[in-house]
Amino acid sequence: MKTILSFDGGGVRGAISVAFLERIERILPAGGGLPLARCVDLAGGTSTGAIIAGAISLGYSASDIKDFYLELAPRIFRRSRTRIPGLQAMFDARPLREELARVCGERTLESPDILTGFALVMKRMDTGSAWIVSNNPAGAFWNDPPDASYHGNRHYKLADLIRASTAAPHYFAPEPIDICAGEPPGLFVDGGVTPHNNPALALLQLVTIPAYGYGWATGEQDLRIVSVGTGTFRDTLDARKARRMTAAGLAIKALAGMIRDADAQVMTMMQLLGVTKTPWRINSEIGDLDGFHLPREPLFTFLRYNVRLERDWLARELGMKLSAARVETLRQMDNPDIVPLAYEIGQAAAEAFVDPSHFEADAT
């Protein structure tokens, strides 16, 4: 069975994903001493998920990634009084860029020490296109073309790609990447502003559509997609407060709502096309689609691990009683102060929901 690990975007809430990853790592054969990268066939992510997937592909353990988060988040999301709101991004990208350069070095997508398949999602603003980039040598754009009209994907630096996937508009400046010699660089931002903040469906497309060059077999026993979230919630808005908001404030709220709508659509399609032991409630109308899928035979096994950042859910499912103000703070993607509590919530959820029986095939 081929296994894909898929990681959502979500800023510092990636600490939730790391806690799930630690539990998964203990269950998979990696718990016997193998690098996690040797136990999966593809690790992919968007934004903060691209950092996690990239670290896995380089052979880092879940505990390594946890330490990375705890150390890096306060440095990345450090507010500066010298930055001009509205004219500049909220945060300076240099600390993140420097840390990615330290970890990734000069590695490119073709570097031999990338231990497994790796993919990420980013948005190219100058052409208006979503890019799903992977280290697959059979991909259509892997090599330089004869007319030298662009650089093949093999040459892209890992650090540049991950930095681009994390360049959330408003929070960080876009990342320029050279595409063609002698031409202005492409301008890339966070893959979260594509439909693939939850990249599970994008990764399914990547490994099954022939043009992408993977051509993996589908079927419940042939393909497994493990999707890890960073906390979900419905962000409501009081109508009276909305009337007092600026146009820019409303635009940001609308964009955030669109990202969550896209996440819900991804979850709907994944549970329609696959079979799951972890049915996730989509909404009050269609529920969790448990027992219903569109093909006669499911195309893959789907496992989804996430938490709802809602007071009643946290109390009911995890026994964690938090104030409304604390839960509201937890929903922020740029507040490093929430990392310890987000990690604690992820640990509790991982113990509750990541069952060894979900990975029985790996133990045989």
Secondary structure, 3 states (H helix, E strand, C coil): CEEEEEECCCHHHHHHHHHHHHHHHHHCHHHHCCCHHHHCCEEEEECHHHHHHHHHHCCCCHHHHHHHHHHHHHHHCCCCCCCCECCECCCCCHHHHHHHHHHHCCCECCCCCCCCEEEEEEEECCCCEEEEEECCCCCCCCCCCCCCCCCCHHHCEHHHHHHHHCCCCCCCCCEEECCCCCCCCEEEEEHHHCCCCCCHHHHHHHHHCHHHCCCCCCCCCCEEEEEECCCECCCCCCHHHHHHCCHHHHHHHHHHHHHHHHHHHHHHHHHHHCEECCCCCCECCCECCCCCCCCCCCCCEEEEECCECCHHHHHHHHCCCCCHHHHHHHCCCCCHHHHHHHHHHHHHHHHHHCCHHHHHHHHC
